[in-house]
């Protein structure tokens, strides 16, 4: 969906919401755009180490497969 089509669809549905619902949608959008100013980027070395650690966990069998993940999600 391109931007114009998306905007048109939002413009169609937004007036159908109550004022309270519109405020909630606006707050959700603002929350999605908010960036944590305290967040710091990790180094390339740390990033690579985290990947190596994850690969080691997978190779040792310490992971959840797709079916198990779906089962767990269905309980939320």
N, C-alpha and C positions, 0 to 999 in steps of 0.2 A: 504494500500500500504506500503510495507516495504521500508527501507532506500535505498537498492540497486536498487529497481524498480523505486523509486522516482528519484534517482540520474541519472539513465539511461534516464528517460523521460526528465529531465532538460537538460541533455547533448544533447539530440536529438533536443529540441526546441531552446535552447540558441543560437546556430549558425545561426538560421533562422532570428533572430532579427538584426536590424541595430545596429551599434556601439552605437548610442545614446540610443536606447532602452535597450541595454545590460547595459549601465551605469546606467540607471534609475532602472533596476531590482536590480543591485548591491546596489544602494543607498537605495532602499526599504528594502532589506535584512538587511543592516547595521542599518537602522532605527528600524527595528523590534527587533534587538539584543541590541540596546542601552537602558541602564537603567538610569533613572533619578537619579543622585547622590544626589540630594536634597530631594528625596522622603524619607519619614520616615514611618515606620510601625506604625499602630495605636495599642493601647492597647487592650487587650481582653475585658476589660470593655467597651471601646468605641465601639468596634465591636458588642458586645452583645446589647448595647444601640441602635445602628443603626438598628439592626435586629428588636428589639422591636418597634422602631419608624415606621419601614416599615410595620410590621404586624398591628400596630394600624391604619396606613393610609389605608391599604387594608380593614380592618374590618369596617372602617368608609365610605367605598365606594370611596375613593380617589385613583383610579388606572385606568389604561388603559387596556382593554381586548385585546386579540390577534387580533381580527378582526379590532379593531380601530387602533392598532399599525400598521397593514398592510396597512390600508388606509393612515395613516400619512406618512409611509415610501414611499408609491407610489407617494407622492407629492414632494419628494426630488429631 
